[in-house]
Amino acid sequence: MLVKDIIILASEFIGNNELAEGLKDNSLSDDQTLLSESLVKCFNLINNEITSEYIPIVKRETIKTENFKIDFDKFSNKLLKIISVEDKFGNKLKYKVIDDYVFVFAKTVNITYSTVPQKYKLTDEFETNIPERVYAYGIAREFCFLQAMFDDGDLWEQRFKSSLETLSKRISSVYIPRRRWI
């Protein structure tokens, strides 16, 4: 999925069809270029919101400790929250997060953690299970709030939040088999 495609949809939502056409044809005026850059910033805000509040980006890494410490810069992605720390046999380990490192009694650990997404540009491609329209709802919300169009912003916020809540329930729903009575 291209960021550009989401921005085109969002620009149609906010009623700026000239921007949508300019993005499709790659023929933007200076004003349209500034507006598209603003919408890309809104996209990055929305992407951060989605991954921090609804559907996190989870990474797992094997890292060697130095004096039982793992500096934050050893992680390949920016650490947001540690989900679990295990030894090489899969046993859960206790750990402590201190200032700029993680303290754990092991030489090598498997760490599962959530991370923040990278910043995207208009031409970047990214993978997600979330439909384009949900991102476009959020971008329209942010844009309307920035332009002080609060009634329109509230409308897009309702659509954005309800879509995300529905998606997060569907993604995180767990099937628990029915118990039998003896």
Kinemage of the C-alpha trace (Angstrom):
@kinemage 1
@onewidth
@group {chain A} dominant
@subgroup {mainchain}
@vectorlist {calphas} color= white
{ca met a 1} P 0.000 0.000 0.000
{ca leu a 2} L 1.326 3.438 -0.931
{ca val a 3} L 1.066 6.463 1.348
{ca lys a 4} L 0.140 8.418 -1.771
{ca asp a 5} L -3.006 6.301 -2.306
{ca ile a 6} L -4.170 7.010 1.232
{ca ile a 7} L -3.506 10.733 0.814
{ca ile a 8} L -5.556 10.708 -2.413
{ca leu a 9} L -8.484 9.118 -0.570
{ca ala a 10} L -8.140 11.542 2.346
{ca ser a 11} L -8.057 14.535 0.006
{ca glu a 12} L -11.310 13.320 -1.547
{ca phe a 13} L -12.801 13.014 1.952
{ca ile a 14} L -11.907 16.608 2.794
{ca gly a 15} L -13.379 17.790 -0.501
{ca asn a 16} L -10.168 18.699 -2.297
{ca asn a 17} L -10.597 16.837 -5.581
{ca glu a 18} L -8.002 19.024 -7.333
{ca leu a 19} L -5.348 17.726 -4.956
{ca ala a 20} L -6.499 14.141 -5.557
{ca glu a 21} L -6.264 14.625 -9.321
{ca gly a 22} L -2.886 16.336 -9.012
{ca leu a 23} L -1.555 13.424 -6.957
{ca lys a 24} L -2.893 10.892 -9.462
{ca asp a 25} L -1.333 12.779 -12.406
{ca asn a 26} L 1.864 13.776 -10.547
{ca ser a 27} L 1.177 17.397 -11.456
{ca leu a 28} L 0.990 19.342 -8.204
{ca ser a 29} L 1.119 23.102 -7.907
{ca asp a 30} L 3.205 24.687 -5.137
{ca asp a 31} L 0.133 25.089 -2.912
{ca gln a 32} L -0.922 21.499 -3.544
{ca thr a 33} L 2.586 20.288 -2.719
{ca leu a 34} L 2.437 22.090 0.634
{ca leu a 35} L -1.012 20.640 1.315
{ca ser a 36} L 0.103 17.110 0.417
{ca glu a 37} L 3.112 17.462 2.750
{ca ser a 38} L 0.742 18.549 5.509
{ca leu a 39} L -1.450 15.504 4.855
{ca val a 40} L 1.613 13.232 5.012
{ca lys a 41} L 2.383 14.693 8.454
{ca cys a 42} L -1.205 13.906 9.440
{ca phe a 43} L -0.682 10.363 8.130
{ca asn a 44} L 2.386 9.902 10.341
{ca leu a 45} L 0.445 11.191 13.372
{ca ile a 46} L -2.376 8.755 12.671
{ca asn a 47} L 0.015 5.866 12.115
{ca asn a 48} L 1.627 6.581 15.507
{ca glu a 49} L -1.790 6.740 17.155
{ca ile a 50} L -2.902 3.439 15.647
{ca thr a 51} L 0.252 1.585 16.661
{ca ser a 52} L 0.455 3.030 20.160
{ca glu a 53} L -3.219 2.741 21.141
{ca tyr a 54} L -4.890 0.058 19.044
{ca ile a 55} L -2.740 -2.347 17.068
{ca pro a 56} L 0.914 -2.313 18.169
{ca ile a 57} L 3.917 -3.187 16.042
{ca val a 58} L 5.552 -6.135 17.801
{ca lys a 59} L 9.166 -7.195 17.201
{ca arg a 60} L 11.209 -10.082 18.599
{ca glu a 61} L 14.991 -10.028 18.802
{ca thr a 62} L 17.798 -12.101 20.257
{ca ile a 63} L 20.294 -9.834 22.003
{ca lys a 64} L 23.492 -10.539 23.951
{ca thr a 65} L 23.856 -8.643 27.200
{ca glu a 66} L 26.958 -6.815 28.382
{ca asn a 67} L 27.314 -7.087 32.163
{ca phe a 68} L 23.637 -8.131 32.229
{ca lys a 69} L 22.652 -4.839 30.568
{ca ile a 70} L 21.037 -4.180 27.197
{ca asp a 71} L 21.354 -0.583 26.061
{ca phe a 72} L 18.332 0.801 24.229
{ca asp a 73} L 20.481 1.511 21.184
{ca lys a 74} L 21.076 -2.245 20.749
{ca phe a 75} L 17.469 -2.702 19.646
{ca ser a 76} L 16.974 -2.562 15.888
{ca asn a 77} L 13.813 -0.457 16.390
{ca lys a 78} L 12.892 2.162 18.950
{ca leu a 79} L 11.635 0.451 22.100
{ca leu a 80} L 8.149 1.468 23.183
{ca lys a 81} L 7.180 -1.289 25.644
{ca ile a 82} L 8.700 -4.646 26.590
{ca ile a 83} L 6.213 -7.491 26.268
{ca ser a 84} L 8.399 -10.412 27.387
{ca val a 85} L 12.006 -11.406 28.050
{ca glu a 86} L 13.013 -15.067 27.718
{ca asp a 87} L 16.231 -17.035 27.884
{ca lys a 88} L 17.430 -19.206 24.980
{ca phe a 89} L 15.277 -22.106 26.255
{ca gly a 90} L 12.073 -20.063 26.270
{ca asn a 91} L 11.875 -19.545 30.038
{ca lys a 92} L 10.485 -16.172 31.073
{ca leu a 93} L 12.987 -13.949 32.846
{ca lys a 94} L 12.517 -11.088 35.239
{ca tyr a 95} L 13.931 -7.799 34.050
{ca lys a 96} L 14.120 -4.186 35.084
{ca val a 97} L 14.094 -1.121 32.854
{ca ile a 98} L 16.511 1.502 34.147
{ca asp a 99} L 16.996 4.924 32.476
{ca asp a 100} L 18.530 3.904 29.141
{ca tyr a 101} L 19.000 0.144 29.457
{ca val a 102} L 17.312 -3.131 30.435
{ca phe a 103} L 18.832 -5.158 33.273
{ca val a 104} L 18.379 -8.947 33.109
{ca phe a 105} L 20.338 -11.910 34.571
{ca ala a 106} L 21.251 -13.754 31.357
{ca lys a 107} L 23.954 -13.698 28.701
{ca thr a 108} L 21.596 -13.944 25.721
{ca val a 109} L 17.889 -13.110 25.751
{ca asn a 110} L 14.930 -13.152 23.391
{ca ile a 111} L 13.016 -9.912 23.814
{ca thr a 112} L 9.546 -9.292 22.464
{ca tyr a 113} L 8.629 -5.606 22.448
{ca ser a 114} L 6.380 -3.058 20.817
{ca thr a 115} L 7.888 -0.281 18.761
{ca val a 116} L 6.940 2.983 17.098
{ca pro a 117} L 6.563 3.126 13.324
{ca gln a 118} L 9.005 4.866 11.042
{ca lys a 119} L 8.209 8.228 9.462
{ca tyr a 120} L 6.847 7.859 5.942
{ca lys a 121} L 7.019 10.109 2.901
{ca leu a 122} L 4.430 10.506 0.146
{ca thr a 123} L 6.072 7.963 -2.169
{ca asp a 124} L 6.782 5.320 0.500
{ca glu a 125} L 5.144 1.945 0.607
{ca phe a 126} L 4.142 0.229 3.834
{ca glu a 127} L 2.357 -2.939 4.903
{ca thr a 128} L -0.655 -3.047 7.163
{ca asn a 129} L -3.822 -5.041 7.722
{ca ile a 130} L -5.818 -1.869 8.238
{ca pro a 131} L -7.871 -0.647 5.270
{ca glu a 132} L -6.854 2.570 3.508
{ca arg a 133} L -10.142 4.264 4.362
{ca val a 134} L -9.456 4.009 8.111
{ca tyr a 135} L -6.186 5.874 7.667
{ca ala a 136} L -7.980 8.374 5.425
{ca tyr a 137} L -10.627 8.945 8.135
{ca gly a 138} L -7.862 9.755 10.614
{ca ile a 139} L -6.043 12.048 8.199
{ca ala a 140} L -9.294 13.888 7.459
{ca arg a 141} L -9.848 14.256 11.213
{ca glu a 142} L -6.389 15.693 11.828
{ca phe a 143} L -6.643 18.029 8.845
{ca cys a 144} L -10.068 19.352 9.911
{ca phe a 145} L -8.855 19.986 13.453
{ca leu a 146} L -5.772 21.809 12.123
{ca gln a 147} L -8.013 23.991 9.944
{ca ala a 148} L -10.349 24.705 12.919
{ca met a 149} L -13.243 22.854 11.242
{ca phe a 150} L -14.265 21.192 14.490
{ca asp a 151} L -17.698 19.878 13.423
{ca asp a 152} L -16.200 18.106 10.417
{ca gly a 153} L -13.301 16.904 12.576
{ca asp a 154} L -15.723 15.369 15.067
{ca leu a 155} L -17.496 13.515 12.246
{ca trp a 156} L -14.235 12.042 10.938
{ca glu a 157} L -13.109 11.213 14.465
{ca gln a 158} L -16.270 9.171 15.083
{ca arg a 159} L -15.728 7.228 11.862
{ca phe a 160} L -12.036 6.747 12.611
{ca lys a 161} L -12.500 5.586 16.216
{ca ser a 162} L -15.417 3.252 15.491
{ca ser a 163} L -13.543 1.666 12.567
{ca leu a 164} L -10.451 1.120 14.686
{ca glu a 165} L -12.400 -0.308 17.596
{ca thr a 166} L -14.135 -2.750 15.265
{ca leu a 167} L -10.825 -3.759 13.693
{ca ser a 168} L -8.982 -4.132 16.991
{ca lys a 169} L -11.755 -6.344 18.363
{ca arg a 170} L -11.665 -8.493 15.249
{ca ile a 171} L -7.879 -8.787 15.292
{ca ser a 172} L -7.579 -9.484 19.011
{ca ser a 173} L -10.634 -11.705 19.405
{ca val a 174} L -9.781 -15.090 20.819
{ca tyr a 175} L -11.832 -18.237 20.473
{ca ile a 176} L -12.241 -20.066 23.768
{ca pro a 177} L -13.855 -23.477 23.390
{ca arg a 178} L -16.950 -24.169 25.419
{ca arg a 179} L -16.365 -26.154 28.600
{ca arg a 180} L -18.112 -29.393 29.205
{ca trp a 181} L -19.679 -30.169 32.541
{ca ile a 182} L -18.766 -33.471 34.097
